[in-house]
Amino acid sequence: MEIFLNLPLGWAIFALFCGAMMRSNGTYWLARGLVAGARRTRLERHLNGDVIQRARRLINRFGPFAVTLCFLTVGLQSAVIGSAGLARMPQRHFLPAVVLGSLIWAVVYATVGLAAAAAWIALLLESPAAAAVLAGAAVLAAAYVVWRRRRAAGRSGDDGGSPDAGGVSGDSSAAAAERSSHGGR
């Protein structure tokens, strides 16, 4: 990180952009290679199923937006880019999306991200106790958010509208009634 802090901003952005391009394209091609290898095994029949074809169409339609926007997330980049490779997103869709995403990431990281990391390291060196308190507060805040979301999800599942409450998920009650009147067909 220190090397990027000492570079002029333009060079730092360029270096980070190159790193992001290498990482994202490596992930894409690794996932694409896994699919190519799986096609030579008994897994091939699963790779040509209806669900996979539907997923491939969705990736080809909306995937470029997901690839570009994943660079603004933490911890999701590899999953999205790997999924694009697994779904064999065409290069004409993947490359523009990954170039734009890498550029956005490099600019954000070279400006805000490096400054935040430098401030964190300075705090850690100046006062390890303050850094520990700050890290603990961040962990507690994250745990609280997760707890609230799970609690809210638990409440919304108690209304009887869960897929296991009878019938098929997504069925209207009229469709379920008609199906039962025809002997379940």
C-alpha positions as a LaTeX table, in Angstrom:
\begin{tabular}{lrrr}
\hline
Residue & $x$ (\AA) & $y$ (\AA) & $z$ (\AA) \\
\hline
Met1 & 0.00 & 0.00 & 0.00 \\
Glu2 & 2.84 & 2.35 & 0.81 \\
Ile3 & 4.00 & 2.23 & $-2.79$ \\
Phe4 & 0.66 & 3.61 & $-4.02$ \\
Leu5 & 0.70 & 6.41 & $-1.45$ \\
Asn6 & 4.06 & 7.61 & $-2.78$ \\
Leu7 & 2.98 & 7.59 & $-6.44$ \\
Pro8 & 1.39 & 10.57 & $-8.19$ \\
Leu9 & $-2.38$ & 10.11 & $-8.35$ \\
Gly10 & $-2.45$ & 9.29 & $-12.08$ \\
Trp11 & 0.17 & 6.56 & $-11.73$ \\
Ala12 & $-1.56$ & 5.14 & $-8.65$ \\
Ile13 & $-4.84$ & 4.92 & $-10.57$ \\
Phe14 & $-3.07$ & 3.31 & $-13.52$ \\
Ala15 & $-1.30$ & 0.72 & $-11.33$ \\
Leu16 & $-4.51$ & $-0.14$ & $-9.46$ \\
Phe17 & $-6.43$ & $-0.35$ & $-12.74$ \\
Cys18 & $-3.88$ & $-2.83$ & $-14.13$ \\
Gly19 & $-4.08$ & $-4.91$ & $-10.96$ \\
Ala20 & $-7.88$ & $-4.97$ & $-11.07$ \\
Met21 & $-7.85$ & $-5.96$ & $-14.74$ \\
Met22 & $-5.41$ & $-8.83$ & $-14.12$ \\
Arg23 & $-7.36$ & $-10.11$ & $-11.12$ \\
Ser24 & $-10.80$ & $-9.87$ & $-12.71$ \\
Asn25 & $-9.76$ & $-11.37$ & $-16.04$ \\
Gly26 & $-7.87$ & $-14.14$ & $-14.25$ \\
Thr27 & $-10.97$ & $-14.97$ & $-12.21$ \\
Tyr28 & $-13.18$ & $-14.90$ & $-15.31$ \\
Trp29 & $-10.90$ & $-17.19$ & $-17.33$ \\
Leu30 & $-10.36$ & $-19.57$ & $-14.41$ \\
Ala31 & $-14.13$ & $-20.01$ & $-14.04$ \\
Arg32 & $-14.56$ & $-20.34$ & $-17.78$ \\
Gly33 & $-11.83$ & $-23.00$ & $-17.82$ \\
Leu34 & $-13.57$ & $-24.92$ & $-15.05$ \\
Val35 & $-16.72$ & $-25.07$ & $-17.16$ \\
Ala36 & $-14.74$ & $-26.23$ & $-20.19$ \\
Gly37 & $-13.16$ & $-28.97$ & $-18.09$ \\
Ala38 & $-16.50$ & $-30.01$ & $-16.63$ \\
Arg39 & $-17.87$ & $-30.41$ & $-20.15$ \\
Arg40 & $-15.48$ & $-33.34$ & $-20.56$ \\
Thr41 & $-16.94$ & $-35.20$ & $-17.57$ \\
Arg42 & $-20.27$ & $-36.58$ & $-16.43$ \\
Leu43 & $-21.16$ & $-33.07$ & $-15.24$ \\
Glu44 & $-21.81$ & $-32.02$ & $-18.84$ \\
Arg45 & $-25.49$ & $-32.95$ & $-18.69$ \\
His46 & $-25.96$ & $-30.52$ & $-15.80$ \\
Leu47 & $-24.29$ & $-27.70$ & $-17.72$ \\
Asn48 & $-26.86$ & $-27.87$ & $-20.52$ \\
Gly49 & $-30.01$ & $-27.93$ & $-18.37$ \\
Asp50 & $-32.87$ & $-25.45$ & $-18.55$ \\
Val51 & $-31.85$ & $-23.67$ & $-15.35$ \\
Ile52 & $-28.29$ & $-23.15$ & $-16.56$ \\
Gln53 & $-29.50$ & $-21.89$ & $-19.95$ \\
Arg54 & $-31.86$ & $-19.45$ & $-18.22$ \\
Ala55 & $-29.04$ & $-18.26$ & $-15.96$ \\
Arg56 & $-26.78$ & $-17.83$ & $-18.98$ \\
Arg57 & $-29.41$ & $-15.67$ & $-20.70$ \\
Leu58 & $-29.79$ & $-13.52$ & $-17.57$ \\
Ile59 & $-26.02$ & $-13.12$ & $-17.25$ \\
Asn60 & $-25.77$ & $-12.11$ & $-20.89$ \\
Arg61 & $-28.57$ & $-9.59$ & $-20.47$ \\
Phe62 & $-27.89$ & $-8.07$ & $-17.05$ \\
Gly63 & $-24.42$ & $-9.41$ & $-16.29$ \\
Pro64 & $-22.43$ & $-6.49$ & $-17.68$ \\
Phe65 & $-24.17$ & $-4.15$ & $-15.22$ \\
Ala66 & $-23.49$ & $-6.59$ & $-12.37$ \\
Val67 & $-19.84$ & $-6.92$ & $-13.39$ \\
Thr68 & $-19.37$ & $-3.14$ & $-13.46$ \\
Leu69 & $-21.21$ & $-2.52$ & $-10.20$ \\
Cys70 & $-19.51$ & $-5.37$ & $-8.32$ \\
Phe71 & $-16.35$ & $-3.27$ & $-8.20$ \\
Leu72 & $-18.17$ & $-0.95$ & $-5.79$ \\
Thr73 & $-18.73$ & $-3.78$ & $-3.30$ \\
Val74 & $-16.51$ & $-5.52$ & $-0.80$ \\
Gly75 & $-16.38$ & $-9.30$ & $-0.94$ \\
Leu76 & $-18.65$ & $-9.75$ & $-3.95$ \\
Gln77 & $-16.30$ & $-9.07$ & $-6.83$ \\
Ser78 & $-14.88$ & $-12.56$ & $-7.23$ \\
Ala79 & $-18.31$ & $-14.18$ & $-6.99$ \\
Val80 & $-19.85$ & $-11.96$ & $-9.67$ \\
Ile81 & $-16.87$ & $-12.14$ & $-12.01$ \\
Gly82 & $-16.54$ & $-15.90$ & $-11.48$ \\
Ser83 & $-20.25$ & $-16.30$ & $-12.23$ \\
Ala84 & $-19.77$ & $-14.40$ & $-15.46$ \\
Gly85 & $-17.02$ & $-16.87$ & $-16.39$ \\
Leu86 & $-19.08$ & $-19.89$ & $-15.34$ \\
Ala87 & $-21.99$ & $-18.64$ & $-17.45$ \\
Arg88 & $-19.56$ & $-18.03$ & $-20.32$ \\
Met89 & $-20.50$ & $-14.38$ & $-20.71$ \\
Pro90 & $-19.31$ & $-13.30$ & $-24.17$ \\
Gln91 & $-16.15$ & $-11.19$ & $-24.25$ \\
Arg92 & $-17.98$ & $-8.41$ & $-26.11$ \\
His93 & $-20.10$ & $-7.96$ & $-22.94$ \\
Phe94 & $-17.51$ & $-8.80$ & $-20.30$ \\
Leu95 & $-14.54$ & $-6.69$ & $-21.39$ \\
Pro96 & $-16.27$ & $-3.27$ & $-21.54$ \\
Ala97 & $-17.94$ & $-3.97$ & $-18.20$ \\
Val98 & $-14.71$ & $-5.04$ & $-16.51$ \\
Val99 & $-12.72$ & $-2.13$ & $-17.97$ \\
Leu100 & $-15.27$ & 0.38 & $-16.65$ \\
Gly101 & $-15.54$ & $-1.39$ & $-13.29$ \\
Ser102 & $-11.76$ & $-1.58$ & $-12.90$ \\
Leu103 & $-11.41$ & 2.10 & $-13.71$ \\
Ile104 & $-14.10$ & 3.07 & $-11.20$ \\
Trp105 & $-12.51$ & 0.87 & $-8.54$ \\
Ala106 & $-9.03$ & 2.25 & $-9.20$ \\
Val107 & $-10.19$ & 5.86 & $-8.92$ \\
Val108 & $-12.17$ & 5.22 & $-5.72$ \\
Tyr109 & $-9.40$ & 3.15 & $-4.15$ \\
Ala110 & $-6.61$ & 5.56 & $-5.15$ \\
Thr111 & $-8.46$ & 8.49 & $-3.60$ \\
Val112 & $-10.78$ & 7.52 & $-0.75$ \\
Gly113 & $-9.67$ & 3.93 & $-0.14$ \\
Leu114 & $-5.96$ & 4.59 & 0.28 \\
Ala115 & $-6.62$ & 7.61 & 2.45 \\
Ala116 & $-8.87$ & 5.55 & 4.74 \\
Ala117 & $-6.31$ & 2.74 & 4.90 \\
Ala118 & $-3.51$ & 5.20 & 5.67 \\
Ala119 & $-5.61$ & 6.79 & 8.42 \\
Trp120 & $-6.35$ & 3.34 & 9.90 \\
Ile121 & $-2.66$ & 2.39 & 9.91 \\
Ala122 & $-1.72$ & 5.74 & 11.47 \\
Leu123 & $-4.33$ & 5.20 & 14.20 \\
Leu124 & $-3.11$ & 1.65 & 14.76 \\
Leu125 & 0.50 & 2.83 & 15.14 \\
Glu126 & $-0.39$ & 5.85 & 17.29 \\
Ser127 & $-2.90$ & 4.18 & 19.59 \\
Pro128 & $-3.51$ & 0.45 & 19.27 \\
Ala129 & $-6.14$ & 0.67 & 22.03 \\
Ala130 & $-8.16$ & 3.27 & 20.10 \\
Ala131 & $-7.90$ & 1.14 & 16.96 \\
Ala132 & $-9.13$ & $-1.91$ & 18.90 \\
Val133 & $-12.08$ & 0.07 & 20.30 \\
Leu134 & $-12.96$ & 1.35 & 16.83 \\
Ala135 & $-12.71$ & $-2.16$ & 15.32 \\
Gly136 & $-14.86$ & $-3.54$ & 18.15 \\
Ala137 & $-17.48$ & $-0.85$ & 17.57 \\
Ala138 & $-17.53$ & $-1.70$ & 13.86 \\
Val139 & $-18.00$ & $-5.41$ & 14.63 \\
Leu140 & $-20.80$ & $-4.64$ & 17.09 \\
Ala141 & $-22.53$ & $-2.36$ & 14.58 \\
Ala142 & $-22.33$ & $-5.04$ & 11.89 \\
Ala143 & $-23.66$ & $-7.70$ & 14.29 \\
Tyr144 & $-26.55$ & $-5.42$ & 15.24 \\
Val145 & $-27.49$ & $-4.85$ & 11.59 \\
Val146 & $-27.40$ & $-8.61$ & 10.90 \\
Trp147 & $-29.49$ & $-9.32$ & 14.00 \\
Arg148 & $-32.11$ & $-6.73$ & 13.03 \\
Arg149 & $-32.38$ & $-8.09$ & 9.49 \\
Arg150 & $-32.78$ & $-11.68$ & 10.67 \\
Arg151 & $-35.35$ & $-10.62$ & 13.22 \\
Ala152 & $-37.31$ & $-8.69$ & 10.57 \\
Ala153 & $-37.07$ & $-11.65$ & 8.16 \\
Gly154 & $-38.37$ & $-13.96$ & 10.89 \\
Arg155 & $-41.39$ & $-11.74$ & 11.46 \\
Ser156 & $-42.24$ & $-11.52$ & 7.78 \\
Gly157 & $-42.09$ & $-15.34$ & 7.50 \\
Asp158 & $-44.73$ & $-15.79$ & 10.26 \\
Asp159 & $-47.64$ & $-14.58$ & 8.12 \\
Gly160 & $-48.28$ & $-18.00$ & 6.56 \\
Gly161 & $-47.02$ & $-16.83$ & 3.19 \\
Ser162 & $-44.04$ & $-19.15$ & 3.13 \\
Pro163 & $-43.66$ & $-21.57$ & 0.25 \\
Asp164 & $-44.05$ & $-24.50$ & 2.67 \\
Ala165 & $-47.48$ & $-23.33$ & 3.80 \\
Gly166 & $-49.17$ & $-25.56$ & 1.21 \\
Gly167 & $-49.42$ & $-25.48$ & $-2.53$ \\
Val168 & $-46.55$ & $-24.58$ & $-4.80$ \\
Ser169 & $-44.44$ & $-21.50$ & $-4.19$ \\
Gly170 & $-45.80$ & $-18.61$ & $-6.18$ \\
Asp171 & $-49.27$ & $-20.18$ & $-6.66$ \\
Ser172 & $-52.29$ & $-18.04$ & $-6.10$ \\
Ser173 & $-55.02$ & $-19.54$ & $-3.92$ \\
Ala174 & $-57.33$ & $-19.69$ & $-6.96$ \\
Ala175 & $-54.77$ & $-21.73$ & $-8.91$ \\
Ala176 & $-54.27$ & $-24.08$ & $-5.93$ \\
Ala177 & $-58.04$ & $-24.51$ & $-5.56$ \\
Glu178 & $-58.44$ & $-25.27$ & $-9.27$ \\
Arg179 & $-55.63$ & $-27.80$ & $-9.14$ \\
Ser180 & $-57.20$ & $-29.59$ & $-6.17$ \\
Ser181 & $-60.60$ & $-29.68$ & $-7.93$ \\
His182 & $-58.95$ & $-31.47$ & $-10.87$ \\
Gly183 & $-57.36$ & $-34.13$ & $-8.76$ \\
Gly184 & $-54.08$ & $-32.27$ & $-8.19$ \\
Arg185 & $-53.13$ & $-32.04$ & $-11.88$ \\
\hline
\end{tabular}
